[in-house]
């Protein structure tokens, strides 16, 4: 029984995507609208703001979904990597978890923190970034970092306590800097940025603020019997799909159409 809402949510998601790409013009609009969103999100992550300069150089960053931390990463080129984060051409995350579903993204510019220059000079910026990333991943065990793909569609868990990576080997050398990063990370993700130096070193962006620009439009068929199907699916808190309509025994009379907002991201189900 627990699988039924999950199957229905997947069906709703798939049918919604098909509706948004069912003609050449619709597919073109879909591509252009998603890229505008990704571009706006990239600007928000690295662009200059009223109280911050542009984000460039080394950073650690995290991506949250509604339920919690999904992914931790690091880069030496924030101006490139974070702009591509939502596009997904050189970053895998957006291919599995669409940026439209992200709740927040936190970026910490660790070179701006006290003591960062000394440890960076001693270890090198690349090693420091990897060590901070390792420490954050070990502390939080974000879902997207906790396993790796294997052949034939499987996954294997990652045991970071046994890692011999560059970041793991240098992890104990960044204790003080890590505590500074973690403090700003926790406050930013909770929405509690202080009036101290956090403003220059930390940025928290909510992708949902950049999602809609008024350019969405798609046509859906409407018929007198449709509210009954809507009512049935509302019990599962799921959008109506073409399959649901077909299963109802009705056929669309193409009586009228109306523009609607884009469908929500796929629903989740806890199994409880």
N, C-alpha and C positions, 0 to 999 in steps of 0.2 A: 504493500500500500504506500510505503514511504516514497517509492520511486515515481508514483503517478504525477504529483505536482512538479517534480523535476523534469519529467518527460514533457509535460504540458508547457513548462517555462521554456524549455529548449525549442519546442515547436513554435511557440509564440515569437521567440527571438528570430528563428529562421524565417518564418513567414513575414515578419516585419522587415527584415533585410531584403527579402525578395520583393516586397511591395515598394521599397525605396530604390530598387535598382531594376525594375521590370521593363523599362524602356531605355533606349540609348540616352535620351535627354535626362531621364531620372537618374541613370547611372552617372552621367556627367555632373549633375547637380550634387549627387551624393559625394562624389570625389572632391568636388570643389568646396562643399560645405565643411566636410571633415578636415580638409587641409586648412581652411580658414580658422577653424577651431584650434587645430594643432599649432598654427602660427601664432595665434593670440596667446595660447598657453606658453609657448616658447618665449615670447616677449615678456610675459609676466614672470617667468622664471629667471631670466638673465638680463632683461632690459633695465635701463635707468628708470628710477621712480622719483617721486618728489622728495623722498628722504634717503635714498640709497643710490649709489653709482651702479654701473653695470656689473654683473657678476661674471668674472673672468678668472681663469687659472684653476688651481686645485680646489676641490670641494668634496664633501661627502653629502649624500642626499638619500632621502627615503620617500617611498610612495605608500600611501595608506588607502585602503578601502574602508567602507563604513564600519566594518567590524574590527579593524586594527591594522597594524603594520604589515604590508605585503612584501616590500622589497627594499634592500639597502644596497647602494652602489657608491662608487667614487670615480673621479675623473681628474685629470690634470688640465682638461680643456672644457671648463663649464660652458663657455660661450658656444661651443659646438655640440657637446654631448647633451646638454639639457635642452637645447633647441630641437634636437632630434628625438628626445625621449618620447614625445607623443606621436611622432611621425612613424618611427619604427624601422627606418631604412637601415640603420646600423645598430639598433638596440632591440633586443628580443621581447622586452616586457609588453609593449603595446600590441604585439601579435597575439598574445594569449589573453591579456587583460586590457580591453580597450580603454583608452584614456577617458572616454566619456563616463566610465564607471569609477574613476579615481575620486577619492574624497579629499585628500590633501597631499601636497608635496612639500617637504621641508628640505632646505638647502643650508648647509653650514660651511662658511668660508673659513676653514681652519687656519690658513696662514695669517689671518687677522687677529688671532688669539694670542694672549701673552705667552711667551716662551716658544712659540711655534718656529720662530726664525732659528733658534739654537738647535732644536731637534731636527729641523729640516736640513740645516747645514751639516749636521753630523751624519744623518742617515740618507739624505736625499729626499726630495719631494715625492717621488714615486713610491718609495718604501714607506714613508709616513702615511700617505694616502691609503695604501694597501693595508697597513697595520690598523689604522682607524676603522676601515671598512670591516676587517676581520673582527675587531673587538665589538663593533656594533652588531654584526651578524651573530656572533657568539652569545651576546647578551640578550638579543631579542628573538633569534631564530625565526626571521620572517619567512612566510610560506614559500615565496618564489625563490628564495635562496637555500631552502632546506632540502632540496632534492635536485637531481640532475637527470636529464633524459638518457635513456638507453635505447637500444635497437628494439624494433617491433612494438613501439608505442608504450614502452614502460618507463618507470622512474625508479631511481635508487636514492635512498637517503644519504645526506652528506653529514659526516661526523667531523665537525670542525675542531673538536677537542684533540683529534689525532692528525690534524693538518700539518704538513711540512712546507706550506707555501711561504713565499717571501713575507707576506703580511703576518702569518702566524709566527714566523721566526722573530720578527721585529716587534711583536705585540707588546711585550713587556718593556720595551724601550720608550713607549709613548704613554706611560701611565698618567702623568700629570696632564698632558694635552688631551688625552681621551676623556678625563673627568671634566675638563672644560667644555669639550665638544658635547659630551653626554648631557651636561647641565643645560646648555642652550638648546640642544635637540629636544629634550623633554619639555622645556618651557614653551618652545615654539609649537610643538605638536599639540600641546594642551591649550594654546592660545594665550599664554601668559608671558609674552615677551616683556622684559623689564625696560626701564628707561636708561640703563647703562649702555655698555658697548655692544649689547646684543643686536641693536638696530643695524649696525654696520656689518655684522658677521653672519646674521641669520635671516632667512626669508622663508615665509610660509605662504603657499599659494593654494587656493581652492579651485580646482579645474571647473567645477560646476558654475562658477561665476563667469566663465568665458564660453559656455557651451552654446547658447542660442544667440543668434544675431538678427533674428526676424526674417531670415531668408529661406527657412524650411517651408516646403509645401509639397503635399502629396494628395492624391485623390483616393478616397475610399468609398465603396459602394454602401448605400444605406437602404434598408427596407423596413417595413412595419414590424416584421417578425424579429429583427435584429436585437431589440432590447431584451427579449427573453433569453437570448444566448449570452448577452452581456451580463445579465443578472446571474446566470448559472456560473459564468467564469469569474464573476466578482467574488464569489464564495472562496475561490482560490487566490484572489487578488492577482489575477493574470489578465493580460489583454486578450481580446478576441482574435482568433486566427482564422485563416481560410479553412483549415481542417475542421475547426469547430463548427463553422457554418455548414460545411458539407455533411458532417456527421449529424447535423440537426435535421437533415432531410429536405432542406430548402435549397432553391437555386436563386441566384441573384437576378432580380428583374431589371437591374440597371436603371432604377427609377430616378435616382438623383445622386449627386455627389457633392461633397463638401471638403474644403481644405481642413486639415487637422495638424496639430503639433506632432513632432516625431514621437514614435513609441518609446517607452522607457527602456533602459538596459535590462537584460535578462534578470528575472526575479531569482532569489535564492531561497533555499528551503533547508531548514535545520534538521529535518527528520523527526522532530519532536511532535 
